[in-house]
Amino acid sequence: MNTIEARSALDLNEIGQEMYQLMTRLYPICRSITGDGFRASVRLLQQHIPLEIHEVPSGTPVFDWTVPKEWNIRDAYVKNARGEKVIDFQQSNLHVVNYSIPIHQKMSLVELRDHLFSIPDQPEWIPYRTSYYKENWGFCLSHRQLQSLEEGEYEVYIDASLEAGHLTYGEYYLPGQTGDEVLISCHSCHPSLCNDNLSGMALATFLAKSLGQLSLRYSYRFLFIPGTIGAITWLCLNETQVNRIKHGLVVACVGDPGKSTYKRSRQGEAEIDRAVKHVLKHSGQDYEIVDFSPYGYDERQYCSPGFNLPVGSLTRTPHGRYAEYHTSADNLDLVQPAYLADSLSKYLAVVNILENNQKYLNTNPKCEPQLGKRGLYGALGGQKEAKINELAMLWVLNLADGRHRLLDIAERSALSFDTIQTAAAALLKHNLLQVCLA
């Protein structure tokens, strides 16, 4: 029985710090759904895991979509009549609307205002805006900056290119004993946004590193893709293989202080849905389970009716439900190593269930076997724990009929999967169980 061992608090703290350090290195890079910023980011991840980098040419049809032109930006600013830079891309890559077309001209403040975006309710924050599929240009700035702009002429400069190129994505395939797959997917296309983007990239990377050291039953596929168009592109190019995906999670927003939230797959009660719910229920922390909706991250592509894959999304505070979302305040102060580590521990606990959720047959099914003569009464844990473990063994023996998996037994007994798994391992060792391969 393969066990994904729980990390000690010290180990998790160290890993949380390493995840945070990775985010710190990724933070300054100006990413988008295509371009050199995305490439630089996945190359940085290659220092941790052996990612294969794929390039899909612009213009490639992918279902109802087309891979867009590639966007790269070198510099951008707005200067006032005195030649002072009042908006400067070099100070924050959020200052430029992502995918802005190149421009260099002078205009009045009245003309410029149509291309300026701020957040009146949060006057110090810079919003994150995009124009992926409609050629346009714009600048984002704090509302306080916007209000300070004087009437007069401004020089507007965006040194960018939008031309035929490629869509890039990173993929890491970790083979297991079977070809059945667990999909871990995260969007990796936002610029300097920490919780919505970088936290998912960091968690997926360190989850892959952790699993790469183990012998696994399932194969694992990690995708680092641009949001929406990346998932659509991958599904289109790999349509003949998606039937191998038996479980999946979309990773995002896993580093903030909020409670864990799980969005079910479209199937609603798939094994991944039950596994995550069980982990959260037994975590000792507050949590929330929400039903699937066709709005959100890339789970909506994996769960579209033509695929209907068992893919949910495990986050902390979901997108759009924290004030800093898609603003400059989603920074390195919002995300903390302790929350990253806690999220990783929950992902590892989910993987442990998937890896060990097997069926067993009771080899002594006519009445309960005599556990005492085998030294199984009181053998596991202290007095209180021993009683729980004895109850767990009785539940496993009673439901080990070739039809119930360990998660079924854990749910019915209201005991944790770890407790049921430990009991099954003890019974297996004493030849009271055998693995049911059917």
N, C-alpha and C positions, 0 to 999 in steps of 0.2 A: 504494500500500500504506500503510494508516494505521498508524502506530506510536504506542503509548502510551509516551512517552519515560520512561526511568528518571529518577527525581529524584536530584539530587545529594545528598550527605550533608548539606550545609548546608541545602538546601531541606527535606529530610525532618526535620531537627532542628527547624526553625522550625515546620513543620506539626505535629510532635509536641507542641510547646509550645502551639500554638493549640488542638489537640484537648484537651490537659490543662486549659487555661483554660476551655474550654466545659464540661468535666466539673465543674470547680470551681464554676461558676455553677449547674449542675443539681443538685449534690450536696445542698443543704439542702432541696430541695423534697420534700414528702411525696406521692409518687406512689402510685397504685393502679390497678386494672384499669379504673376509671371515676373521674370526678370532676375537681375543679378543679386538683388537682396535676398530673394528666396533661395537662390543657389548657395550664397554665402552661408545662409542659416543651416541648410541641410549638410553642407560640408563641415560645419562646426559640430553637428550631431555625429558625423562620421568618426570623430575623435573618440566617441563613446561606444557606438555600435556600428557594425558593418552594413551601413545603408547602401542599397543599390539606387543610383540616381537615374531616373527616366526622363526623357525629353520628348514631348509630343508636339509636332509642328503646328504653328498657327494655321487656321483654316481647316483643321481636321474636324469632320462632322462627328459629333458624339450625341446620339439620339436626337432630340429636338434642338440641341445647342451646337455651337461651333467654337472650337478653341480660339480664343481671342488673340489679337496682336500682342506682342511682348512690349511691356512698358519698363523703361529705365529712366531714372532721374539723377542728375548730377548736382544741380543747384537751383535755388529759387529765392526770390525776395521781392518785396515791395519797398520802393524808396520814395520819400516825400520830396517836396520841392527843394529842400536843403541838402538832398543827397543822403539823408540818413535812412538806414534800413529799419523800417517800422514793423516789418514782418520778415523773418529770416529762417529759411529752411534748415540752416546749419545749427540753429538753436533748438529746434524741435522738428522732427520729420512729420509730425501731425499738422504742421502749418500749411502743408499743401494738400489739396484734395487729391486723394490717391487716384492715379490714372489720368491726371491733368495733361492736356495736350500742350506742346510748347507754345510760348508766346513771349514777345518782347515788344512792348509799345507803351506809350504814355497816354494817360486818360485822366478824366476828372474823378473826384471822389464819388460823384453821383453815378458815373458809369461803373466804377470799381465796386460799389456797394452790392450790386447784383451778384457779385462773385465772392462775397465775404460771408463767413458763417461763424456764429458764436452761440453761447448759451446764456441768455439773460438771467436765468435763475441761478447760475453758477458763474459769476462774473470773472473768476480767476482761472477757470478751466478752459482748455482748448478742446473743441470737439473733434471726433474722427469722422471724416466724410469720404465717400468714394464716388467715382463715376466710371465704373468698369465698362458698361455696355452702351454708353451714350457719350460721344466725344464732347468734352467740355473742359473747363478749367476753373480753378477756384483756390481760395486760401481760407484756412481756419485760424481763428485767433480768439483770445479771451475777450469777453464782452467789455472788460475794462479797457483793453487795447483799442477795440472798435470805437468806443466812445471818445477816446483821446485823439482820434484822427481829425486833422484840421482840413478845412476846405482848401482846395488847390489841386495842382497837377501831381500825379504819381507815376513813377516808372514801374511797370509790371514786368517781371522776368521769370520765366520757368524754362530752365535748360533740361528738357526731357525728350525722350524719343518714344514713339508709338509706331512700331513697324513689325513686319513679319519676323517671327522668331519661334519661341517654344514655350510651352507650359511645362514646368518642372515639378516632379514629385519624388519623394524618397520612400523606399520600401525595404523592409527587413523581414525576411521569412525565416522563421525558426522551426526546423522540422522536429516533429515528435514521433511517437510510435505509430500513429495513424495519420492518414491524410486529411482527416476531419480537422477543420480550422476554427480557431478563435480569432476574430478580427478586432484589432485595437486601432482606432482611427482618430486623428486630430488635425484640425485645420492649422496651418502654419504660415498664414499669409498676411497677418496684421503687422503694422509697424510697431512702434513702442507702446504696446498694450500688454500688461503683465498677466492679469488674471484671465482675461479673454484672449487666449492664444498661447503665451509663453509658458504658463503653468501646465497646460496640457502637453506641450512639447516636452517639457522637462520630466513630467510624470511618465509619459509613454517611453521616453528614453531610458529612464532608470528602472521601469518595470521590465523592459526588454533586457537590460543588463542583468537584473536579478534572475529572470527566467532562463537566460542563456547559460547559467551555471548549473541547471537542473536537468534531470531526466524527466521528460514530459510525455504524457499520453497524447495530448492534442498537439497539433502544429499551430504556431502562432504567426499571424501576419500583422505587422505594424505599418501603418500608412501615415506619412507626413505630407499633407496635400493642401492645395489652396481650397478655401471654402467653396462649397456648392459645385463650381465647375470642376474641381479636382475629383470629387466623389463621382460625379457624372462621367467624367473621362475614364476613371479607373473601372467603373462598372461596365462601361461600353466596351473597353478594350479587353475585359476579363469576364465577359458575360458567360462564357462556357464553363467557367470555374467556380462561379459564385455558389453553386449548390454544395460546395465543400464547407461553406461557412455554417457552423452549427450554433455559434454564440458570438456576440459582438458587443463592443462598447465604444461610444464616441466620447472622447476625453476633452474637457474644457472647464474653465472656471473652477480649478481645484486647489487654489492657494489662498482664498480669502477666509475671513474668520466666521463665515456663516455656517449653518448646519448643512449636512450632506443632503442632497436632493437627487432622487432617481426618477427619470422619465422612462416609463415602460416602453418596450417595443410595440409595434403595431399589433403584434399577436397578443400582447397583454399578459399572458400567463406562460410564456416560454420559460425554459429552464433558466436562462440568464435573468429574467425578471424575478423569478422565485429566489435565485441565488443571491442577488443583490438585496432584495427585501429581507432575506434571512440575516445577512451580514449586518445590515443597518439595525434591524430589530434587536440583535444581540450585541450591538456595539456599546451599549450603555450611554449613548448620546442621543440628543434630539435629532430627528430626521423627517423627511417628507417624501412621499411617493406620489407622483403625478401621472395621469394617463397620457398616452401618446397623443400628439397633435401634429399636423403636417406643417408646423412652423417651428423653427429653431435652427439647430446645427445639421450636420450631414446625416443624422439618423433619418431624416425625412427622405433622403435619397435611397438609403439602404432599405428603408421600410416602404418605399413606393410600391403600389400594387403589383407591378410587373416583377418585383423581386420578393417583397415581403419577408426580408431576412429578420432573424431574431436578434436585433441590434437595439439596445437601449442607450441611454446617456446618463452617466454618473458624474455629478458635479457637486460643488458646494452651493453657493448662491447662483441660481440660473441666470443666464444672460438677460439683461434688461431689468433685473430685479434688485440691482444695487446701483446706487447713485453714480458711481464712478464709471459705469459701463460706457465704453466707446468715448472716453475722454482722457485727457492727459493725467487725470487723477488715478487712473488705473495704472499705477506705477509701482516701483520697487518698495514703496512704503506700505501699499495695500496688501501685498502678498508676503507671507512669512514662512520661514522654514518649517515651523511646527505644524502649520496647516497642510503644507505640501506633504510632509511625512505622514500625517494622519490619513490623508487621502490615499497615499501609496499603500499604507497598511490595509486599507479597506479593499483596494484593488487586488492585493495579494490574497486576502481572505476569500474574495470571490473566485479567483483562479483556483485556490485550494479546493473549493466546493466542486467546480467544474472538473478538475482533475480526478477527484476521488468519489464522485457521485455515481457509484456503481451498484449493481444488483448482486445479492448474495443468496445462497441457498443454505438453510439450516441443515446440517448433516445429522442432527439428532432431533427430528421434528415431532416425534411422538412424546408429548409432555415436555416440560422444560428439563434440560440436563442438570446434573448435580454439579453446581459450580464450586461448591466448597471443597470437594475432593481434588479439584484442579487448582486450588489456591486462588480462585478468582474473586471470592468474597473478601472485601477489605483490602484487596491487593493494590488498588489504584487510588492514590491521593490520601488525604487525611480523613478523619471520621465523617465529616460532612460531605466531602467530595466522594468518599467511598460509597455512601448511600446513593448519591446521584449517579455514579458510574455503574453501580449494581443495577439501578433502574434502567439505565441506558442499555446494559447488556440484555436485560429481559425484553426491552422493546425491540432491539435488533434481532434477537432470536425469534421473537414472535412474528415479525414482519419480513424475515429473510426467507421469502417464499418464491423468489425469482421474479416477482412482479413489482416489488417496492425498491426504490433506490434509497440511498442513505439520506438524501434531502427529504424524501417522503417521510421517512421515519423521524427525522429531526422535527419536521413541521407537526406531525401528528402527536409526538411526545412532548412538544413544547420545550425540548432541550436543544442546546446549541449543536451545530453540525460538528464542531470540534469534539464535543463530548461523545456524540454518536460515532464519530470516526475512530476515536480512541477505543471505545468499547468494541467496535468491529475488528480493530487490529488485534486486541487481546483474544477475542474469540477465534479469529483466524489462526493465530499462533497456536491455539490449543485444539485445532482441527475441528472446531464446532461450526465453522462456516467454510464455504467454498465459493469462489468467485463464479458468478453466473455470466457466461460469455454471450448468451443469447440476447 
